[in-house]
Amino acid sequence: MSKIEISHSGFDLTKDITKYVQKRLSKLDKLAMRGNRKGMHMEVMLKEESSHKKNKSTAEVIVHLPNETLTAK
């Protein structure tokens, strides 16, 4: 399994959220080519913003591979 760094703001990060993120992102290991798996690591940024009407939650995942970087929001 690749190294996964999780950062957060606006809420408390629970063990359940951490497990969920790790479970979902571990599936990316299967899609990476074998040569890229050793150098692959991921950054996850979770953010929750509150306004007077509703809460907005966002997640950004940055996958660092040996020769490229992929970002998803």
N, C-alpha and C positions, 0 to 999 in steps of 0.2 A: 504494500500500500504506500502511496506517495505521501510526502509530508504535507499536512494541511494546517495553515495558520488561519485562525479565526479572530477577527477583531469586530467590535460592536460598539454602538453608541445609542443612547436613548432608552435602553432597557437592560435588564439583568440577563446574562447568558446562563441558561440552565444546562444541566447534563443532558436532558432530553433534546434540546435544540442542538447541542454539540453532536450527539449520537445521530440525529437526523441528517445533519449536514455531512458528517463523515460517511454515512450509509449511501447517500445520494452521490457524493463525489467519488466514492470508491469505484463506482461503475465506469468512470472515465479511464481508470487504469486498464481496463479491458480493451478500450478503443485505441490507446496509444500503442505505437509500434514498440517492439521489444527493446530496441536500442535506445529509445527515448524514455523509457520508464524509470531508469535509474536517476536521470538528471531532472525528472519532473517534480515540481512542487507547486502547490496552489495557495493562493491567498483569497480569503473570503471576507468581505466587509458587509456586515449586517447593520442596518440603520432603521430606526423608527422615529418618525417625526409626528408630533401631536399638534393639531390645530383645534380650534373651538368646535369644528364640525365633525372631523373624523381623524383617525390615525392613518398614517401612510408608512408602510414598511417596504424597504428595498433591500436587494441583495446584489452584490457585485462579486463575480468570481474571475480571478486572473490566474491563468494556467501558464506557468513558466516551463517551457521545453528547452532542450539544449540549443536549438537554432531559431526559435520563434516564441512569441508570447501571444496568447489568446485571451480575450476579454469578453465577458458576457454580463449584461445587466438585466 
